[in-house]
Amino acid sequence: MTRALHPGLAALGMTTPVALAPMAGITDRPTRDLVQSFGAGLVVSEMVASQEMVEAKPSVRDRAELGIGKGLTSVQIAGREARWMAEAARILVDRGAPLIDINMGCPAKKVTGGLSGSALLRDHDHALRLIEAVVGAVDVPVTLKTRLGWDDDSRDTAALAVRAEAAGIRMLTIHARTRCQFYKGAADWSAVRAIAEAVSVPVLVNGDVVDATSARAALAASGAAGVMVGRGAQGRPWLPAAVAHALGHGPAPRIPAGGAWAAMVAGHHAAMLAFYGPALGGRVARKHLGWAMDRAGTPPALRREVLTAPPDAVARLLPDALNVAEAA
């Protein structure tokens, strides 16, 4: 069933109710550019550590590199101190970021151990201080990504959402698990409904959305305004656009097959080499090549050859490695 686009999503510049989730080590600029080329409502950068952004650590600033103008990009920041969060947001907006997203959902121990990410779900007052600092520092919309709560005994994100909206947050994305679940178990889409009903700003539901069927189910259960696709898009950069089309928004993406698909994968690989340099780019690209070969059913020996070949030899091997791919 076609859903009207929530006015709050349109106000952010989104053209569809489907976004690509921020994923560490995955949603770099070359990958976001590729996803946007198919048509996504929004793509979000890898999480950027606010203090390291301000201190101009090169690898962190690389994560915040904006795309090539094919769609809407948000840069996600994380931290625990208001001054670093505010200054990082200002720097990113000066560099052209049209949206800033605040991470309060990352469950990784190295993040929560530093009292960032989903650790902030245990201290709503401190979380609000960070939100207020970021919103007050920039003149672009600020959004928030978080989870249902820290654990099953503290699913109190609806209360945080109300306060976040009052502080100026323009959209919320809820990963439908608690922090203590990490990525295990099934996403509880129905638990997002209380959050969506508590606020007037749009809410995106995230977690286990891997195709149009799961997107429809997540929307029906949660009452959310849209969905955010994460791991389901790995190896399928067209997925956000395909889901959006199935929901009645945007044209159907042309899913490449055969030689066109091999050319797409080779082009993505070349973009990574250009962005990172041959040595690092070749390493970072391996996961993407692996996902492509998973879909293709590449024989193990040829798979190993592709993943261990010098970067300049990969394009030559890809047509053989991907020639049994299905266009699904």
C-alpha positions in Angstrom: 0.0 0.0 0.0 1.3 3.4 -0.9 1.9 5.8 2.0 2.0 9.5 1.7 5.5 10.9 2.5 5.5 12.4 6.0 5.7 16.2 5.8 8.6 16.1 8.2 10.6 13.8 5.9 9.9 16.1 2.9 11.0 19.1 5.0 14.4 17.4 5.6 14.8 17.0 1.8 13.9 13.3 1.6 12.1 12.2 -1.5 11.3 8.6 -0.3 10.7 7.2 3.2 13.7 4.8 3.0 17.2 5.6 4.3 20.5 3.8 4.3 21.8 3.2 7.8 25.2 4.3 9.1 27.5 1.3 9.2 31.1 1.4 10.5 33.6 0.5 7.9 30.8 0.2 5.2 29.0 3.4 4.5 32.0 5.4 3.3 31.7 7.9 0.5 32.2 5.5 -2.4 29.5 3.2 -1.0 27.1 6.0 -0.3 27.6 7.4 -3.8 26.8 4.0 -5.3 23.6 3.6 -3.2 22.5 7.2 -4.1 23.0 6.4 -7.8 20.1 4.0 -7.6 17.9 6.4 -5.6 17.7 6.5 -1.8 15.8 8.9 0.3 18.8 9.5 2.6 22.2 8.0 3.2 24.0 8.4 6.5 27.8 8.5 7.0 29.8 6.2 9.2 29.8 7.4 12.8 32.3 10.3 13.3 33.9 10.8 16.7 33.3 14.4 17.6 36.5 15.2 19.4 38.6 13.5 16.8 36.7 15.4 14.1 37.6 18.7 15.8 41.2 17.6 16.2 41.3 16.9 12.5 42.3 13.3 12.6 42.5 12.4 8.9 40.8 9.0 9.0 37.9 10.5 10.9 37.5 13.4 8.5 37.5 10.9 5.6 34.3 9.3 7.1 32.6 12.7 6.9 33.4 13.3 3.2 30.2 14.2 1.5 29.0 12.5 -1.7 28.9 13.7 -5.3 25.5 15.4 -5.2 23.3 12.4 -6.2 21.2 12.6 -3.1 20.8 13.6 0.5 23.6 12.8 2.9 23.6 13.1 6.7 26.8 13.0 8.8 26.5 11.2 12.1 28.4 12.3 15.1 29.0 10.7 18.5 30.5 11.8 21.7 30.0 12.5 25.4 31.0 16.2 25.8 28.7 19.0 24.6 31.6 21.3 23.5 33.1 18.7 21.2 29.7 17.7 19.8 28.8 21.2 19.0 32.1 22.1 17.4 32.1 19.0 15.3 28.7 19.8 14.1 29.7 23.3 13.2 32.8 22.1 11.2 30.7 19.5 9.3 28.1 22.1 8.4 30.8 24.5 7.2 32.0 21.6 5.0 28.6 21.3 3.5 26.7 18.8 5.6 22.9 19.4 5.0 21.9 17.3 8.0 23.6 16.2 11.3 22.6 13.0 13.0 23.4 12.2 16.6 24.4 8.7 17.5 22.9 7.4 20.7 22.4 3.9 19.6 25.8 2.3 18.9 26.2 -0.7 21.2 29.9 -1.3 20.8 31.8 -1.6 24.1 34.5 0.7 22.9 31.8 3.4 22.4 29.6 2.8 25.4 32.7 2.4 27.6 33.5 6.0 26.8 29.9 7.0 27.8 28.9 7.6 24.2 26.4 5.9 21.8 23.7 3.9 23.5 25.3 4.5 27.0 23.5 7.8 26.8 20.2 5.9 27.2 21.1 5.5 30.8 21.3 9.2 31.4 18.6 11.2 29.6 19.6 14.5 31.2 23.1 14.2 29.8 21.7 13.1 26.5 19.6 16.2 26.4 22.5 18.4 27.1 24.3 17.0 24.1 21.2 17.3 21.9 20.7 20.9 22.9 24.4 21.8 22.3 24.3 20.4 18.7 20.9 21.9 17.8 22.1 25.3 19.1 25.3 25.1 17.2 24.1 24.7 13.7 21.4 26.0 11.4 20.7 22.7 9.6 18.3 20.0 10.8 19.5 17.7 13.5 18.3 14.1 13.8 18.8 11.4 16.4 19.4 7.6 16.0 18.9 5.5 19.1 17.5 2.2 20.4 14.5 1.0 22.5 16.5 1.4 25.7 19.6 0.1 27.4 18.0 -3.3 28.3 14.6 -4.9 28.7 14.1 -3.3 32.1 14.6 0.2 30.8 12.7 0.6 27.5 12.1 4.2 28.1 13.1 5.8 24.8 9.6 7.3 24.3 10.4 9.7 27.2 13.7 10.7 25.7 12.0 11.1 22.3 9.6 13.7 23.7 12.4 15.7 25.3 14.5 15.4 22.1 11.7 16.8 20.0 11.2 19.7 22.4 14.9 20.4 22.1 14.7 20.7 18.3 15.4 17.2 17.0 13.7 16.9 13.6 13.6 13.1 13.1 14.2 10.0 15.1 15.5 6.6 13.9 14.9 3.8 16.3 16.8 0.5 16.0 14.1 -1.9 17.4 16.5 -3.6 19.8 17.9 -2.7 23.2 21.6 -2.0 23.6 22.1 -5.3 25.5 20.7 -7.2 22.6 23.3 -5.8 20.3 22.2 -7.3 16.9 20.8 -10.6 18.3 17.3 -11.8 18.4 14.5 -10.3 16.3 13.9 -6.6 16.1 10.8 -5.6 18.1 9.1 -3.3 15.6 5.9 -3.1 17.6 7.8 -1.5 20.5 8.6 1.4 18.3 4.9 2.4 18.1 4.9 4.0 21.5 7.8 6.2 20.4 6.2 7.1 17.1 3.0 8.0 18.8 4.7 10.1 21.5 6.1 12.7 19.0 5.0 14.6 16.0 8.4 14.5 14.1 8.9 11.5 11.8 10.2 8.3 13.1 12.1 5.7 11.0 12.1 2.1 12.1 15.4 0.2 11.8 16.4 -3.4 12.3 15.8 -6.6 10.2 14.4 -4.6 7.3 15.9 -6.6 4.4 13.3 -6.3 1.6 9.9 -4.9 0.7 8.0 -7.5 2.7 9.9 -6.8 5.9 9.6 -3.1 5.3 5.8 -3.2 5.0 5.7 -5.4 8.2 7.9 -3.0 10.1 5.8 0.0 9.1 2.6 -1.8 10.0 3.9 -2.9 13.4 5.6 0.4 14.4 3.5 3.1 12.9 6.7 4.7 11.7 6.9 7.2 8.9 9.7 5.2 7.1 12.3 2.6 7.4 16.1 2.6 7.6 17.9 -0.3 5.8 21.2 -1.5 7.2 22.8 -4.9 6.7 20.2 -6.0 4.1 21.8 -3.5 1.7 25.3 -5.2 1.9 26.0 -6.4 -1.6 22.7 -4.9 -2.8 23.2 -1.1 -3.1 19.9 -0.8 -5.0 17.9 -2.1 -2.0 16.8 1.2 -0.4 15.5 2.4 -3.8 13.8 -1.0 -4.5 12.1 -0.9 -1.1 11.0 2.7 -1.7 9.5 1.8 -5.0 7.6 -1.1 -3.5 6.2 1.4 -1.0 5.0 3.6 -3.8 7.8 6.2 -3.8 10.2 6.7 -6.7 10.9 4.6 -9.8 12.0 1.0 -9.8 15.8 0.9 -9.8 17.4 -0.9 -12.7 19.1 -3.9 -11.0 22.3 -4.7 -12.9 22.9 -8.3 -14.1 25.6 -10.1 -15.9 28.2 -7.8 -17.5 26.5 -4.7 -16.1 26.7 -6.0 -12.6 30.4 -6.9 -13.0 31.0 -3.4 -14.3 29.2 -1.9 -11.3 31.2 -3.9 -8.8 34.4 -3.0 -10.7 33.5 0.6 -10.7 32.8 0.6 -6.9 36.2 -1.1 -6.4 37.9 1.5 -8.5 36.2 4.3 -6.6 37.5 2.8 -3.3 41.0 2.7 -4.6 40.8 6.3 -5.7 39.3 7.4 -2.4 41.6 5.5 0.0 44.6 4.9 -2.2 45.5 1.4 -3.6 46.7 -0.3 -0.5 44.0 0.7 2.0 41.3 0.8 -0.7 42.1 -2.7 -1.7 41.7 -3.9 1.9 38.5 -1.9 2.6 36.9 -3.2 -0.7 37.3 -6.9 0.2 34.1 -7.1 2.2 32.1 -5.6 -0.7 33.7 -8.0 -3.2 32.9 -10.8 -0.8 29.2 -9.9 -0.6 29.1 -9.6 -4.4 30.6 -13.1 -4.8 28.3 -14.5 -2.1 25.4 -13.5 -4.4 27.2 -14.9 -7.4 28.0 -18.3 -5.8 31.6 -17.8 -6.9 33.7 -21.0 -6.6 36.0 -20.9 -3.5 39.2 -21.0 -5.4 38.3 -18.1 -7.6 36.9 -16.2 -4.6 40.3 -16.6 -2.9 42.0 -15.4 -6.0 39.9 -12.2 -6.2 40.3 -11.4 -2.5 44.1 -11.9 -2.6 44.8 -10.4 -6.0 46.7 -7.1 -6.3 44.2 -4.2 -6.7 45.0 -3.7 -10.3 44.1 -7.3 -11.1 40.7 -7.4 -9.5 38.8 -5.8 -12.4 40.2 -8.5 -14.8 39.0 -11.3 -12.5 35.5 -10.0 -11.7 33.7 -11.0 -15.0 34.5 -14.6 -14.4 33.9 -14.3 -10.6 30.4 -12.9 -11.1 29.2 -14.5 -14.2 26.7 -16.8 -12.4 25.0 -13.9 -10.5 21.3 -13.6 -10.3 19.5 -10.3 -10.8 17.6 -10.4 -7.5 
